[in-house]
């Protein structure tokens, strides 16, 4: 009998606890009749974010929301760019009553008039990102081999400007004899006419001792289009004319006008866990039937601790008309440690 009373009391207290917690929690009502409780965060990309103790963050399409309730003060940005704050109460589906906690005045609002809930703070005028990768190997025994590779990228971005700088270095030695030595350095400037459409200017310089290439420098320009650019996904395409000048040690030098194209992509396969990246640049010689130069970089970044990550990269270069005695394609499989800094 006593045990039964204890069980009933426990159930009753748990019920009271759940009711009190749900009363303090924010509520989102959906078109399909579902009710989601938690803490309303921000609205991003047409979604409202709700923090919950059982599923961390839940993102709900704003078009699916028919009402919201919050005892905490919300900031609402209306479609006419008016910004108001207050606690929200669901009166009828499709509208809310917003109460100013200071004056106690209430205002009826239609959800159709809302642009965003708890808008994030405006971005800084410029943002900066830097990535540095370092890798290499030392093998002793039947074969003595040493390799070293490093790369660095820097991106500065404002609303209408984007500046990109890059550098790569690869070196190798087998049995005391150097058998790999190449480097690349480049830059790119983008001017955005709209959020997606921009014009670019692209200089690039390369050296590869064992491809007989003393120096290849390229200057290209043209239009670009940023198809997607979010925290988790980025995709862009570019095309335009480019001037190519190739200075060889033994082979005859070469210069030509080409058509340039480029594709750049970044995708979080698993958010903040596995990141895929791809870069492709191609140059087709308009003065030759076989003049094609193509370089690609693709791989995975696996975040480790803080700003460090493990980098796995596969680089491929193709030259349809290489100097005599050289292969048309070069490949490199690179493993290393990287560091990313955002500021």
N, C-alpha and C positions, 0 to 999 in steps of 0.2 A: 504493500500500500504506500509506504513511504517512498519506495523507489519510483512508483508510478507518479507521485506528486512531483518528484524532482525532475523527471523526464518532461512532464507537462510544463513545469516552470521554465525549463531550459528552452523548450520550443517557443513558449510565449515571449521570453526575453529575446530570442533570436529574431522572431518576427518583428518585435518592436525595433530592434537594431536595424534590420533591413529597411523598415519603413522610414526610420529617421535618416538613414544614409541616402535612400532614394529621394527623400524630400530635399536634401541638400545638394544632390547631384543635378547637373544639367540634363535636359531631356531633348531628344530630337525625334520628331514624329515623321514617318515616311509614308509615301503614297500607298504602299502595300499593306499598311496597318502596323508595321513593326515600330517598336519603341526602343531607342538606344539611349542608355544613360551613361554618364561619365562627366568629363570636364571639357567644355568646348575650347579648342585651341584657336587656330587660325584657318582662314580659307585660302587654298592654293590651287591654281589651275582648275577652277570650276568645282572644287571639292571643299567640303568643310571637314576639318580634322577634329576628332573626338578622342581624348585620352581616357583610357579605361584601365582599371587594375587587373582585368582578366585577359586583355588582348593588346596591351600597350596602346598603339594608335590605330584608330579606325578612320578611313577616309570614305566619305559619303558624297556621292554626286549631288550638287546643290539642287539640281532639277528634280531630285527625288524627295526633297524635304518639303513638308507641308506645314510644319509648325516647330517652334523651338521655345523652351522654357529655361530660364537661368536665374537663380537667386544672386549670382555674381554679376558684377557690372560688365557689360559687353560694349564694345565699340563697333558701331555699324556705319558702313560707308554706303550711302545711297547712290543710285545711278545718276543723280544730278550732282554728284561729288560732294554733297552735304555729309558731314560727319557728326554723329550724335552718339551719346553714351547713356547707359542705364541698364536696369534689370528687365528681363523679358518674361512676359506671361502669355501663354497661349490662350487666346480668347475663342477664336474660330479657326478652322483649318484654312490655311492660306494667308493668315494675318496674325500679328502679335501686338501686344500692348507693352510699350516701353515706358518704364517709370524712372524719372530722374531721382536718384537717392538723396540729392541735396534739397531740391524744392518740393519733391513729392508729386510733381505734375506728371501726367500720363499722356501718351500719344499713341494713337492707333496707326499701325504701319502694315502695308501689304508686303508679303515676301517678294512679290514681283518687282517691288521698288528697290530691293536690296541688291547691292553690287557685291559686297564682301562683308564677312563677319570677322572682327578682330584683325584688321589688315596688318600685315607685317610692316616693320619700320622701313622707310625708304632706303634703297641701297646706297652705299657710299658713291661719290662721284667716280672713283676708280677702284677696281679690285685687281689683285695681283696673285698670280700662282706661279710657283717655281717647283720643278721636279729635277732631281739628280739621281742617275743610276750609275752604279759601279759594279763591275764583275770581272772575273778572271779565273785562271787555273794554273797550277804548277804540277807537272807530272814528271817523276823521276823513276829510273829503272831501265828497262829495255829501250824506252823512248824518253828522251828529255824534251819536254815541251812546256813553254810558258805562253800564256795569253793574258791580255788585258783589254778591257773595253769600258768605255764610259760615255755617258750622254747627259745632256742638260737641256731643259726647255723652260722658257719663261713667257708668260702671257700677261699682258696688262689690258684691262677692258674698261671702257666707259660706255655711256649710252650709244655714242655714235663712232667711237674709235676702238680698234683692237690692234695691239702690237704683239707680234710673236717672234721670239728669238730661239735659235736652236744650235746645238753643236754635238758632233759624234766623233769618237776616236776609237779605232781598233788597231791592236798591235799583237803580233805573234812571233814566236821563235821556236824552231825545232832543231834539236841537237846543236845548239849554239849558233844556228844560222837563221837570220831574220827571214820569215816567209809571209808576213802580213804587215801591211802598213797603209792605212787609209784614214782619211778624215773628211768630215763634211761640216759646213757651217752655212747658216741661212737666216733669213728674216722674212717677215711678211707684215704688211700694213693693210688693214681693212677699214674702209669708211662706210658706215651704214646709212643708207638713204631712208630705209624703213627698218622695222625690227628684224626682218629676214633678208632683205635685198641689200647688197653692198658691192663696192668696187675694191679690188685688191691690187697691190704692187708687191712683187715677189722676186728678190735677188737670192741666188744660191751659188755656192762654190764647193767643189769637190776635188779631192786628190786621192789617187790610188797607185802606189808605186808598182805593184805587181800586175796591174792592168795597163801599164805603160802610160798611165794618165798623169801628166804633170799637174794640169789644172783644167777643170771644166767650170766655167761660170755661165750662169743663166740669169736672164732678166725677163720676167713675165708680168703681165698685167691683164685685167679683164673683170668681168662681173662674177659675183658669187652669190649663192643662196643658202641661208641657214635654215634648213628644213625643220630641225628640232634643236632646241637648246634649253635643257632643264638640268636640274641637279643630278639626275640619274641617266639622262640620255642626250647625246649630241650627234647631229648628222649635218654635214655641209657638202656642197658640190661647187666646183669652180671650173671655168674654161676661159680661154683667151689666147692671144698670140704670145710667143716668147722667142727671144734671141738666144742662141746657144753657141758658145765658142769653146772648142776643145783643143788644148795644147798637149801634144804627145811628145814623149822623149825620143822615140825612134820613128814612129809612124808619122805620116803627113798630118799637119794640123787641119782642123775642120771648123767651119762656122756656117750656120744656117738659121733660117726662120722656121719656127715650128708652131704647131697647135698644141697648147698645153691644156691638160685636164687634171683635176684633183678631186679626191673623195676623202673626207675625214669623218671618222665615227668613234664614238665612245658609248658603251652600254654597260650598266651595272646588271650583270646576269643574276647575281644575288646581291641585293643592296648592301653596300659597305663591306662586302665579303669577296666577291669575284667581279673584276672589272675587265671587260674586253675593249681593246682599242685597235684601230686600223687606220693607216694612212697610205694613200696611193697617189703618186704623181707620174704622169705620162707626158712624153714629148714626141710628137710625130713630125719628122722632117718633111717640109713641104717641097724641098728641092730634090728629094730622092724617093725612089719607090720602096726602099726597105729601111729607111732611117727611122728607127723607133728606139727610144730610151724610156725604160720604165723602172721605177723603184717603189717598193712597198715595205711597210713596217706593220706588223700585227702581233698581238700577243695578249697575255693576261697579267693583271696586277692583283696580288693577293695581300690586302692590308694585314699588317702584323700588330705591332703595338705603337700607340701614339701616331706619329706621322710616317713611320717606316712601313715599307711594303716589299714583298718579294716579286721580282719581275721576271717573266718568261717571255722572250721575244724571238720572232722569226723574221729576218730581213731577206728580201730577194731583190736582186737587180738584174735587169735584162737589157742587153744592147744588141740590136739586130745586126749591126756591122762593126764588130769589135776589131781592134788591131790584130794583125796576123799573129797566130800562135796563141791567142787567148780564146777562152770559151765565151759563148754568148751570155751565159747567166752565172751569177754568183749568189751563194746563199750563206747565211750565218745564223746559227742557233745560239742565243745569248741568255744566260741566267745570271742574275745579280740581285743586289740589294738596292732599294731606292728610298728616297726621302722626299716627301711632298710638303710644301709650305704654302698656306693661303693667308694673305694679309691685305 
